Amino acid sequence: MELAAGQGHDTEIAVLLPGIRTGPDPSEPWSSDVVDTVPVHARFLELQGRIDEAIHLLVRHVCVDGVVYADHAEQLARLLGRHGREAELRAFPADGCEEYALAALARLLEEQDRIPEAVALLGKSAGAGNPHAAFGLAELLARQGRHCEAVEVLRTAAETAGGDRDWLIHLLCRILADAGQTDDALTWIDDHFARHGGDHREQAFMRAEVLKLSGRAADAEADPAEFAGSDEELLRCGTVDSAIALAERLVRRGQPQKAVAHLRDRLDEARAVRG
């Protein structure tokens, strides 16, 4: 569909597209293919230039029979953003998927060089405790060269976010490293883990990433905080970061095929759990 866009094959492609059905059918096993047909049809309409029809299709399938389809909402928001439909983004259907509209609207405002509006939009939501808005705001500020403000936004979000906050910390460290503040990033990591606790392997992983981003790969290898313990201990740890750490260790030993096999096993385990 993507490759044939604009090449006069629309009729052939339309025949290949499966019919649209949304939500589980009580009479047959549920399949993700049922849900995936809506985005495919919407993208096909967009590629044909039938933007209003694509929007209408997605709007009708954001929430069906009380079930909210986040993928449909995200595609709708991005579609509206790509085509400058600001009013529709601001009036986005509220079904717990407003974050997609917020992100798309902020991108649209940035593309139109309306930076203060984009910052205010994301800042309001970030100030209300939305970590996703804080993440987007920090990225926006960093792109504008406002690294100090971006770091402060992420520091606040990382301290107040509940549950997993590693994704915020990784961005904070990347911004500090990009700004040439490697030592500040390392100090912040150590201080954060000292105050909040956590897996020392994750701490070591973050330190190594900062050093690599700063062009200090050799220092990352020699960092005494690097993942400690034997291969067996890393395997027992069971985290994504420990799996990556063991794979990197195997590669450095000249065993890339063993590293690939290890990561494939880890992926199969995750699939089995989801199944």
Secondary structure, 3 states (H helix, E strand, C coil): CCCCCCCCCHHHHHHHCCCCCCCCCCCCCCCHHHHHHHHHHHHHHHHCCCHHHHHHHHHHCCEECCEECHHHHHHHHHHHHHCCCHHHHHCCCCCCCHHHHHHHHHHHHHHCCCHHHHHHHHHHHHHCCCHHHHHHHHHHHHHCCCHHHHHHHHHHHHHHCCCCCHHHHHHHHHHHHHCCCHHHHHHHHHHHHHHHCCCHHHHHHHHHHHHHHCCCHHHHHHCCCCCCCCHHHHHHHCCHHHHHHHHHHHHHCCCHHHHHHHHHHHHHHHHHHHC
